[in-house]
């Protein structure tokens, strides 16, 4: 069984034919999905999709792009929603200096509020980091000194320095379809050195469809292509990669029940 650890099933491209999307996921061997929150305003739709399918879980959070629109005064709004039985993670949160849709200070303040929520709920933190490695590492190190929390760097495209820092902090690294892209040699070199027991796979659907679907709408079923590429990179069988990443997922997302 594979797990799509990060997708956006409430986005219109997927929600409009969710039954078919999930049927294709099951046929591809994807047994679990986590649908990721990007705004509190749209969290009810995220939660609704998780309620609709037994194999779908969700997170609660505010994407760094939305930090200016949904500034958090503290962790309370996240903690309140995290009590829902289907909410299994906090985020996605973090820093994005590539688009910088929100001011850096607003992104950092929201990031720290999410970390506090993760610390208090004992749910994993789902971190987005783009063109912001130094500040991401600095905030994670500062906050870890204030109390432990678990987490994952989602859609990892960073440097060896970011990977090493994440591993040092006990974080997991999640691999998207970008690993299949022809020009991702540097990323593959970094991921080759990450221990197998610290890796997850994801789609970030409806974005970033892997080869051979690149340029098309992504969906959870396509995580199988990412897993196959990662298995080849790590020199293991597809079955071993699936077992390892699923076990890693359950160690991190402890609130998710294993399918029987």
C-alpha positions in Angstrom: 0.0 0.0 0.0 1.1 3.5 -0.8 0.1 6.7 1.1 -0.3 10.1 -0.6 0.8 12.1 2.4 0.0 15.6 0.9 -2.8 16.5 -1.6 -5.6 19.0 -1.9 -8.7 17.1 -2.6 -11.0 20.0 -1.9 -9.6 22.0 -4.8 -12.2 22.2 -7.5 -10.2 20.2 -10.1 -10.4 17.2 -7.8 -13.5 17.8 -5.8 -15.7 17.9 -8.9 -15.1 14.2 -9.6 -13.9 13.0 -6.2 -15.5 9.6 -6.4 -13.6 8.8 -9.6 -10.4 10.3 -8.3 -10.5 8.1 -5.2 -11.5 5.0 -7.2 -8.4 5.5 -9.4 -6.2 5.9 -6.3 -7.4 2.6 -4.8 -6.8 0.9 -8.2 -3.2 2.3 -8.1 -2.6 0.8 -4.6 -3.0 4.1 -2.7 -4.7 3.2 0.5 -4.6 6.5 2.4 -4.5 10.3 1.5 -4.0 13.4 3.6 -5.9 16.4 2.2 -4.0 19.5 3.3 -5.6 22.7 4.6 -4.4 26.0 3.1 -6.8 28.5 4.8 -9.1 28.4 7.8 -11.8 29.9 5.6 -11.8 26.7 3.4 -11.1 24.2 6.2 -14.8 23.1 6.3 -14.4 21.9 2.7 -11.2 20.0 3.6 -12.9 18.4 6.5 -16.0 17.5 4.4 -13.8 15.6 1.9 -12.1 13.7 4.8 -15.5 12.8 6.2 -16.7 11.5 2.8 -14.0 8.9 2.4 -12.7 6.5 5.0 -9.2 6.5 3.6 -8.9 10.3 3.5 -7.6 12.3 6.5 -6.8 16.0 6.7 -4.8 18.8 8.3 -5.6 22.3 9.5 -3.5 25.3 8.7 -2.8 28.5 6.8 -0.4 28.4 3.8 2.3 31.0 3.9 0.8 32.6 0.8 -2.3 33.3 2.9 -0.5 34.7 6.0 -1.5 38.3 5.3 -5.1 37.3 4.7 -5.4 35.0 7.7 -2.9 36.2 10.3 -2.9 34.1 13.5 -2.7 35.8 16.8 -1.8 32.4 18.4 -2.3 28.7 18.2 -5.8 28.6 19.5 -7.8 28.5 16.2 -5.6 25.6 15.0 -5.8 23.7 18.3 -9.6 24.0 18.4 -9.9 22.5 14.9 -7.3 19.9 15.6 -9.6 18.2 18.0 -11.6 16.9 15.1 -11.1 13.1 14.8 -10.1 13.4 11.1 -7.5 16.1 11.6 -4.1 14.5 11.8 -1.6 17.3 11.1 -0.9 21.0 11.5 -0.3 23.0 8.3 0.7 23.5 5.7 2.8 26.3 7.1 6.2 27.7 6.6 8.0 30.3 4.5 7.8 31.1 0.8 10.2 33.8 -0.5 9.8 32.8 -4.1 6.3 34.3 -4.6 6.3 36.3 -1.3 2.5 36.8 -1.5 2.6 37.7 2.2 5.2 39.7 4.0 8.0 37.7 5.6 7.2 38.8 9.1 3.6 37.7 8.7 4.7 34.3 7.4 7.1 33.9 10.3 4.5 34.8 12.9 2.0 32.3 11.4 4.8 29.7 11.2 5.5 30.0 14.9 1.8 29.8 15.7 1.5 26.5 13.8 4.6 25.2 15.6 3.0 25.9 19.0 -0.2 24.1 17.8 1.9 21.1 16.8 3.7 21.1 20.0 0.5 21.3 22.1 -1.6 18.8 20.1 1.3 16.4 19.4 0.3 16.3 15.8 3.0 16.6 13.1 3.9 20.0 11.5 3.6 20.1 7.7 6.2 22.6 6.5 6.4 24.4 3.1 9.8 26.0 2.4 10.7 27.7 -0.9 13.7 30.0 -1.3 13.7 30.4 2.4 16.1 27.7 3.7 18.1 29.7 6.2 15.1 31.2 7.9 13.2 27.9 7.9 16.1 26.2 9.6 16.6 29.0 12.1 12.9 29.1 13.1 12.7 25.3 13.4 15.9 25.2 15.6 14.7 28.1 17.8 11.3 26.5 18.3 12.7 23.1 19.0 14.8 24.6 21.8 11.4 25.7 23.3 9.9 22.2 23.2 9.9 19.2 20.9 7.6 18.7 18.0 7.5 16.3 15.0 7.1 17.3 11.4 7.7 16.8 7.7 9.2 19.0 5.0 6.7 18.5 2.2 7.5 18.6 -1.5 11.2 18.7 -0.7 13.2 20.5 -3.4 15.9 21.9 -1.1 19.6 21.6 -0.6 21.7 19.0 1.3 22.0 21.6 4.1 18.2 21.8 4.5 17.9 18.0 4.3 20.6 17.6 6.9 19.1 20.2 9.2 15.7 18.6 8.9 17.1 15.1 9.7 19.0 16.5 12.6 15.8 17.9 14.0 14.0 14.5 13.6 11.9 15.6 10.7 10.8 13.5 7.8 11.2 14.5 4.2 8.4 14.1 1.7 9.1 13.5 -2.0 6.8 14.8 -4.8 6.6 14.2 -8.5 9.4 16.7 -9.0 11.8 13.8 -8.4 10.8 12.4 -11.8 11.6 15.6 -13.8 14.5 15.4 -16.1 16.2 18.5 -14.7 16.0 17.3 -11.0 19.4 15.8 -10.9 20.5 17.9 -7.9 17.4 17.0 -6.0 17.9 13.3 -6.7 21.5 13.5 -5.5 20.2 14.9 -2.2 17.4 12.4 -1.8 19.8 9.5 -2.6 21.5 10.3 0.7 18.4 10.5 2.9 17.8 7.3 4.9 14.9 5.3 3.7 13.2 5.4 7.1 12.9 9.2 6.9 11.1 9.4 3.6 7.4 9.9 2.5 5.8 10.2 -0.9 3.2 12.7 -2.0 1.5 14.3 -5.0 0.7 17.8 -3.9 -2.3 17.2 -6.3 -3.7 18.9 -8.3 -0.2 20.3 -8.9 3.2 18.8 -10.0 2.1 15.7 -11.8 5.0 13.3 -12.2 6.3 11.9 -15.4 4.6 10.4 -17.5 1.7 12.8 -16.6 3.7 16.0 -16.3 1.7 19.0 -17.4 -1.6 17.4 -16.6 -3.7 17.7 -13.5 -2.2 15.6 -10.7 -4.2 13.2 -8.5 -3.4 10.7 -5.7 -3.1 7.7 -8.1 -0.1 9.3 -9.6 1.9 8.9 -6.4 2.7 5.4 -7.7 5.0 7.0 -10.3 6.8 9.1 -7.7 7.2 6.0 -5.6 8.6 4.0 -8.5 11.2 6.7 -9.3 12.2 6.9 -5.6 12.5 3.2 -5.3 14.9 3.1 -8.3 16.9 6.0 -6.9 17.2 4.2 -3.5 18.0 0.8 -5.1 15.1 -1.0 -3.5 12.0 -2.8 -4.9 8.7 -1.0 -5.3 7.2 -3.2 -2.6 10.0 -2.3 -0.2 9.6 1.4 -0.9 5.9 1.2 -0.4 6.3 -0.7 2.9 8.9 1.7 4.2 7.1 4.9 3.3 3.8 3.6 4.7 5.5 2.6 8.0 7.2 6.0 8.1 3.9 7.7 7.6 2.3 5.9 10.5 5.2 6.6 12.8 4.7 10.3 12.1 0.9 10.6 11.7 0.1 8.6 14.7 -3.6 9.6 14.7 -4.2 7.8 11.4 -5.7 4.3 11.8 -4.0 1.7 9.7 -6.4 0.1 7.2 -7.4 -3.4 8.2 
